[in-house]
Amino acid sequence: MAAASPRPRIGVLAVQGDVREHLAALTELGAEASTVRRPAEVDAIDGLVIPGGESTVMDKLVRAFELQAPLRARIAAGMPVYGSCAGMIMLADRIADARPDQQTLGGLDITVRRNAFGRQVDSFEQDLDFAWSDPSRAGTVHAVFIRAPWVEEAGNGVEVLARVSGGPAAGRIVAVRQGNLMATSFHPEVGADRRVHAEFVEIVRSHRQQRNVREPA
């Protein structure tokens, strides 16, 4: 497990996808951000970000790098994880249109559909109402959707944080939280707004404080 540190240690799964942008956002918020590529690095973090990318490729590389088992174990033990776009797919318990051999890390009681909004040329941006946990983060979030999934079904224990506000996909779920797991269909790392990352950093801080109370040094 991660040793005591004044800053939360948050890893970014770095097998594929937009890793650098998440590292920058987490560092800007005061976290100790690092890449995660090896099993030993999974034990050294307080929380994890799974970036956007290609979910089928990410799944294969996670298994090839022997990361699947340790990540599943940490998730089951309560480690906070945030997934954006492909990261949402990796955290989903079910994929509506999965390839025959596709697997996920799981943890979120949701069913997702890959590339639900269409191809790369169908990428779009939209302002969304978001269920912020901290009133100081009030206001809409400018969401960038790139070959994004959406949530088709969410279990009773899943909190819906945001839905598409207009257009053909109006009402579709695009942000959720269940316990220490959070996921968005969109890419908050591509802009300057750090509130979504701040939500996750707060989840990590809270979990670490609770863990330190249970396991005093």
N, C-alpha and C positions, 0 to 999 in steps of 0.2 A: 504494500500500500504506500501511497505518497507520504513522505515525511512532512512534519509541520513546516509551514511556510507562511510568510505574511501575505502572500498573494495566492489565489486559487490557481492550481495547475490544470490547465485545460488543453487537451491534445486535439489536433485536427487529423483525422484519418487521411493519410497522404499516399494512398495507393493509386488514386486517379481523381481528377476533378479540380475545381477552383480552390485550391488549398491556400495559396498566398493571401487572397483577399480576406479569408476568415482569420488567418493568423494576425493580419494587420488590425482587424476590427477588435479582436480579443485583447491584443496588446494595448490598443488605444484606451480600452476600458480598465486597464490595470491588472489584467490577468497575466500569468506566466504561461505563454502560449508556446507549444512545441508540436512537431510533427510526430505522428504515430505510424510506424511501418513494421515494427517487430513486436512479437508477443511480450517481451520484457518491458516494453514501453507502456503497455496497457496497464500494468500494475503501478506505474509511477504518476498517474494522473488522477485528478479529482473529478473530471468531467470530460466529455468528448463531443466534438462537432464532426458530423459526417457531411461533407460538402456535396454540392451539385456535381453532376457528371453523367456518366452512363451507368445505370444501375446494374445491367447484366455484366458489364466489364468489371465493375467494382466488386460484385459478388464473387466472380471467378478469382480476382486478385486477392480478396480477403481470405479465401480458402487456400490459394496457392502460397500465401505468406504465413499460413497457420495462425491467422488472427481470429477466425470465426469462433472457435471454442472459448478463448479467453475473453473476447468481447461479449459473447452471450452470457458467460458467467458473471461478468461485472454488471451487465445490464440487469440480470436476474437478482443480483445483490443490491440493486438500487442506485448504481452510478448514474448521475444525470447525463443525458445525451440529447443533443439537438441535431436534427437532420433537415437540410434544405434541399428541395427538389428531389434528386436521386436519393438523398439522405432520408427523406420521408419514406421512400419505397423500401429502403434498407431496414427501417424501423417497423414497418408494417407487418402485422401477423399474416395478412393475406393480400395477394395481388390478383386482381380480376382477370388480367390478361397476361399472366406470367408465361415465360417460355418454359418448356417441359422440365428443364434442368435448373431453373432459377430458384435460388434460395434467398432468404433474408435473415437478418439478425433477430428481428422480431422484438416484441415488447409492447408495441402499441396495438390496442384492440381495434384495428381499423382495416378496411378493405380499400386499396388504392387502385387506380387505373393509370398505367404508364402513358405518357404522351397524350393525356386526355384532351388537351387544348389544341392538339395538332402538331405539325412539324415546325422546324426552325423558323420558317417564313411566317408562321402564325403567332410568333412571339408578340407579346403586348405588355403594356403597363397600365396600372389602374390604382386609384386611391381606395383603400379598404378601411372600414371600421375594424378596430382590433381590441380585444378584451384585455387591456393592460392590467397587470396586477398592482401597479403603482400609479396612483393618480397623477403623479408628476410627469408621466409619459403619455398623457392624454393627447388625443388627436389621431387623425387617420395616418396610415402608413402607405408610402408609395411603393407598390409591389411590382416587381419585374418578373414576368413569367416567360421562361424559355423552355420549350418542349416539356412543359410541366405536367405533373400528375394532379389528380384531385382525389379527395376522399369520397368514395361511394357509400360506405357504411361506417358508422362509428358506434362502438359499444357504449353501454350505459355509463361506464366509468371514464369516458373520454370527454373532456371539455372542448367545445368548439370555440376557437379564438377568432376566427375570421372566415367570411364567406365572400365569394365574388359579388360585387355590388351591382353589376349591370351587364348587358349584352346577352348573347345566347346561353352563356353558362351561369347566369345570375342565380345565386343561391347555393352554388357548389361550395363545399367545404374546402378551404385551402390553408388552414392553420389549426392545429390541435395541441392539446396537452393532456397527458395522463401521468399523474404523479411527477416523477423527475424526468420524464421524457417529453420533449417538445419537437414539433415538426411543422415546416411550412412548405407549400408548393412553390413559393417564390424565392427570390434570391436577395435577401437584405444586404448581403456583403458587397453588392455592386455599386451602392450609393454611399452617401455620407451619413445617413441616418443610422445611428447605432442602437436604437431602442430595442429592437428585437434581440440583438446580441446581449444587451443589458439585462433583458428579462432572463436570458439563460444564465448569465454570470451570477445573477441573484439566486437562481435555483441552485447553482453549484455552491455558492457561499453558504446558503442555508443548510444544504445537505452536509457540508463539511463541519459546520458548527454543531449540528445534531450528532454527527458521528464522533466528534471530539468530546461531547458531553457523555456519550455512551462509553467511549473508550479513552479515558483520561490517561495522559502520559505517566 
